[in-house]
Amino acid sequence: MNRKGFTMVELLGAIVILSILMTIGMNTYFRQREKSSRKAYYMMHEGVYSAAEEYYMDSIGDNSDVSVDKLVELDYLDGAADPWNKGGKCTGTVKKCLRNRNKKIGDKIDLYEYVVTLKCSKVTKCLMYPGKNPCPAGNVCPPVNS
């Protein structure tokens, strides 16, 4: 008798090999997706900082906190889409903090830092700009250097 086809052992072996390859492929896919979402989050963090800096330059004398929603509303920021939640948005605030007060006569330039807190569905992070340093406890402005 001449039978054509595969034995059960051969079929099981092929299924095991395919399932191992799919597991490795899916793991790599999800890892890369998470990595790209984190990169998008940090790029948005920098975008919020840049938008806030521009807002404070245009609003001389306004040192109050500004929200991400306000930056979007005033067209300083295109949007704050959540990288992990399609259709969701990120929220947050920016605080303008005096870093160094120049005491030289005739030098009226004070140096500022910005405490940027950005909250998305998976991550809430606070960074200080420029320099991207972690925020002090409580996300408050650090003491002024004289």
C-alpha positions, 0 to 999 in steps of 0.5 A: 500500500502506497500512502502519501502524506505526513505522519502525526509526529512530523505534523507535531514537529512542524507545529512546535517549530512554528509556535516557537518562531511565532513566540520569538517574533511576537516578543520582538514585535511587542518589545519594539512597539514599547520602545517606539512608544517610549521614544515618542513619549520622550519626544513629546516631553521635549516638545512640551518643554519647547512649547512652554519656553516659547509661551513664556517668551511671548508672555513676559512676566507670566510665571504661572504654571501652564498646562499642556491643554493650554499650550495646545489651545494656544497653538504652541503645541500640535497635540498631546496624543498618548503613544500607548492609547490610540485616541487618548491624550496626555496631560501635564503641567509646566512650572517656570522656576528661577534658577540663577538670579544675576546680581551684576549691575546692568545684567538683567538676565535671569536664568530659568529652569522648567519643571515639565510633568507629563502624564500618559496612560502608562507613564508619568514622568517629571523632568527639568529642562534644560538638561533633562534632570529628574525633578526634585521631590514633589515636582517643585522648583529647586532653591534659587542659586544666588 
